Amino acid sequence: MSDAETRLRARLAEVEARLAAQRNAVAGIVDAARDANVDDEHDPEGATLAWERQQAAALAAEAGRERDELLAALDRVADGTYGVCEVCGRPIPEARLEARPAATRCVEHAR
């Protein structure tokens, strides 16, 4: 296994754990809301529950997008195109790949 694949798989494991935690948080909030007054507009706790649910769902969606990017990066490792800018075809600097393992563009074209 290459260093790139090792780095991507480690990051993927972290993201999948974060995704699972956020999905559990959403489920917990939804379960808690079942026992609460469902009138968010007039219940002081309703607005808080709605905000928490939206926040947890947004974090889960973000983790899902990152997971998809990492899976695509692993596909690029497999087909030999990982670390190559999709715009200019030049190598993406290693420092950028360490900071953003799923990067598809060099620094110049990421702007």
C-alpha positions in Angstrom: 0.0 0.0 0.0 1.4 3.4 -1.0 1.8 6.3 1.4 -1.0 8.1 -0.3 -3.4 5.2 0.0 -2.4 4.8 3.7 -3.0 8.5 4.3 -6.3 8.4 2.5 -7.6 5.3 4.3 -6.6 6.8 7.7 -8.5 10.0 6.9 -11.4 8.0 5.5 -11.7 6.1 8.8 -11.8 9.4 10.7 -14.4 10.8 8.5 -16.6 7.7 8.6 -16.4 7.8 12.4 -17.4 11.5 12.3 -20.2 10.7 9.9 -21.6 7.9 12.1 -21.4 10.1 15.2 -23.3 12.9 13.5 -25.9 10.5 12.2 -26.3 9.2 15.7 -26.6 12.7 17.0 -29.4 13.5 14.5 -31.2 10.3 15.4 -30.9 11.2 19.1 -32.2 14.7 18.6 -35.1 13.3 16.5 -35.9 10.8 19.3 -35.8 13.5 21.9 -38.1 15.7 19.8 -40.7 13.0 19.7 -41.3 13.4 23.4 -41.2 17.2 23.2 -43.8 19.6 22.2 -43.7 19.7 18.4 -44.7 23.3 18.2 -41.2 24.7 17.5 -42.5 28.3 17.1 -44.0 28.5 20.5 -42.0 26.0 22.6 -38.8 27.6 23.9 -37.1 24.2 23.6 -38.4 23.6 20.1 -36.2 26.2 18.4 -33.2 24.7 20.2 -34.0 21.2 19.1 -34.6 22.3 15.5 -31.3 24.2 15.4 -29.4 21.3 16.9 -31.0 18.9 14.4 -30.1 21.1 11.5 -26.6 21.6 12.8 -26.0 17.9 13.2 -27.5 17.2 9.8 -25.3 19.8 8.2 -22.2 18.3 9.8 -23.2 14.8 8.7 -23.7 16.1 5.1 -20.3 17.7 5.2 -18.7 14.5 6.4 -20.6 12.6 3.7 -19.2 14.9 1.0 -15.6 14.5 2.4 -16.1 10.7 2.4 -17.1 10.8 -1.2 -14.1 12.9 -2.1 -11.8 10.5 -0.3 -13.3 7.5 -2.0 -12.8 9.3 -5.4 -9.2 9.9 -4.4 -8.7 6.2 -3.6 -10.0 5.5 -7.1 -7.4 7.9 -8.5 -4.7 6.0 -6.5 -5.9 2.8 -8.1 -5.9 4.2 -11.6 -2.6 6.1 -11.2 -3.9 9.6 -11.5 -3.8 10.5 -7.8 -1.7 13.6 -7.2 -2.0 14.9 -10.7 -3.8 18.3 -11.2 -7.0 17.7 -13.2 -6.5 21.1 -14.9 -2.9 21.3 -16.0 -1.7 17.7 -15.5 1.2 18.6 -13.4 1.9 17.0 -10.0 0.1 18.4 -7.0 2.7 19.3 -4.4 3.1 16.8 -1.5 2.4 19.5 1.1 -1.0 20.2 -0.5 -1.8 16.5 -0.6 -0.9 16.2 3.1 -3.2 19.1 4.0 -6.0 18.1 1.6 -5.6 14.4 0.8 -8.4 14.4 -1.7 -7.2 17.5 -3.7 -7.7 17.3 -7.4 -6.0 20.5 -8.3 -2.6 22.1 -7.8 -2.4 25.2 -5.7 -2.4 27.5 -8.8 -5.6 26.0 -10.1 -7.3 25.6 -6.7 -7.7 29.4 -6.5 
